[in-house]
Amino acid sequence: MDWLDLLAVQGTLKSLLQHHSSNTTVEKFKYHRWEPVPGGNLIHDMNCCWAPFLYLCLLVSQSRTAEASQETLHWMEKMEVAARSRISTSSPELIHGLELRLLNASFGGHNLTLQTHIIQALAFKLNCNFSGLSLSSAALEKVPQARPQHAMQFPAELTRNACRTRSRDLRLICIYFSSTRFFQKDINSSLLNNYVLGAQLSHGYVSNLSEPVNISFWHNQSLEGYTVTCVFWKERASKHHWGAWSPEGCHTEQPTPSQVLCRCNHLTYFAVLMQLSQAPVPAELLAPLTYISLVGCSISIVASLLTVLLHLQARKQSDSVTRIHMNLHASVLLLNITFLLSPVLATPPVPGAACVVLAATLHFALLSCLTWMAIEGFNLYLLLGRVYNVYIRRYVLKLCAVGWGVPAFLVLFLLAVKSSVYGPYKIQLSDSHGNSTGFKITSICWVQSSWVHSVLVMGYGGLTSLFNLVVLAWALRVLNKLRAQEKAPGTRACRDTVTVLGLTVLLGTTWALAFFSFSVFLLPQLFLFTIFNSLYGFFLFLWFCSQRCRSEAEAEAEMEVFTSQMVQ
């Protein structure tokens, strides 16, 4: 056999392999008969000997490829059965097992595609000349048209770091899930279309890309009125599950009302958290609102401390009304301090347990403040309705049991049942750039559970505000009757009206602004609520000072009357 014969054999082998490399299934082998060349009668004999051998080699190669594909497909079907039956097989074991099989699967051609009902797996052979890759559900023939649309775009930088350390071919795998069974659901949100798109490179974890990976999700309806956030699955980020959703390294944009574009600087499993809520607060308002809160709460803290110190100085002269006021000041002082600390302890370097404790304390302070507001309204009803015929044994002690005990019981009960209701609470801010809208995330230590927030924050505050408004309306009616009965109305009646308005408005009405955070009222409500309630402690201090000056003036007037009578 000369070199021409060997070249002919190699060329035929190469053509046969290329012919069968486009599919992972074995096709019917087509026998190629080689023509004799001048001066070489061995060619025909060689054909008869080598062709069956090549045929067997090709069959073995294709059978191994088919076995590897069938093994991976069988594993995907096992995952699907686990998802339907909710068996105890751990999610990370199933997902990592699928990743390993895809990375090690042998297949001809440049890509492999496998699919079950809820899982689709793709594998691609890459090299150092990689110039980028775009995948779209519309271009994948095996994706049903009824499924939500999605797309992934990988930059050319993807293989750059891997090619610096190794020159062999790389492999990119993509796994698409249309079920959230393998991932923990977010407490406050749901996954857009229940879709999770994942990607991984064979050489290891890919992160800190200068050119982001673009992941697009489309919905069949407009997403207006929903808050959407691009997140990735962060393993070992939760104590109760094998991971948690995190927005780190991902930027969210909405080019159209029905599309969400995620730009992420790493490879992992991606999804879009969707929450039905008001429109996000513009990011440019974060700085002024933060400044107002910082200044207002700081002033309130100083004012509340001064009020408590003044009360301690003259505590022998205090009555039950003053003691109720001091308990309200104490709750406001605790609320302002914990509120200023909540954004600081929500940052990643701080242990999660510290944020949980602070969030529970902040919730307790808010509930205590709201409770003491309701107690102030109740005490005002007793003062106006029963006038001087008010005597309840250990009255202030019983009120303290309600004002501090009820909030403490509720918070401790939540911690005992499920401590995860407290922790870092993410606030989404919209950041517009041209025709697209991006999102920024800021965090505070607060209530994470939506139902706890609805019941024990908004509901509790709503009942308090409603009760105080009813008391205010009733008190104004009573004072109006008293003024009508007086022969010289005006001075006393107007003074009482101002007192009731000043007390009741400061103890409830401004907190009702929280229920106007919608539509055109959102931005005015944010500033009004922040200004009035951050300075709440300062307003109470002014009212306390005015009441004290008024008491001293009345005492001096009575002393003058008594002195004049003694002289006569």
Secondary structure, DSSP 8 states (H G I E B T S, - for coil): --HHHHHHHHHHHHHHHHHHTT-SS-----------BTTBTHHHHHHHHHHHHHHHHHHHHHHHHHHHHHHHHHHHHHHHHHHHHT-S--HHHHHHHHHHHHHH---SSSEEEEE-SSEEEEEEEE-TT---EEEETTT-TTS-TTS--EEEEE-GGGGHHHHHH--S-EEEEEEEES-STTS---SS-EEGGG-EEEEEETTB-----SS-EEEEEE-SS--TTEEEEEEEEEET--SSSSEEEE-TTEEEE-SSTTEEEEEESS-SEEEEEEEE-S--EEGGGHHHHHHHHHHHHHHHHHHHHHHHHHHHHTGGG--HHHHHHHHHHHHHHHHHHHHHHHHHHTSTTS-HHHHHHHHHHHHHHHHHHHHHHHHHHHHHHHHHHSTT----TTHHHHHHIIIIIHHHHHHHHHHHH-GGGEEEEEEEEEEEETTEEEEEEEEEEEE--HHHHIIIIIIHHHHHHHHHHHHHHHHHHHHHHHHHH-SS-SHHHHHHHHHHHHHHIIIIIGGGGGGG-SGGGHHHHHHHHHHHHHTHHHHHHHHHHHHHHHHHHHHHHHHHHHHHHHH-
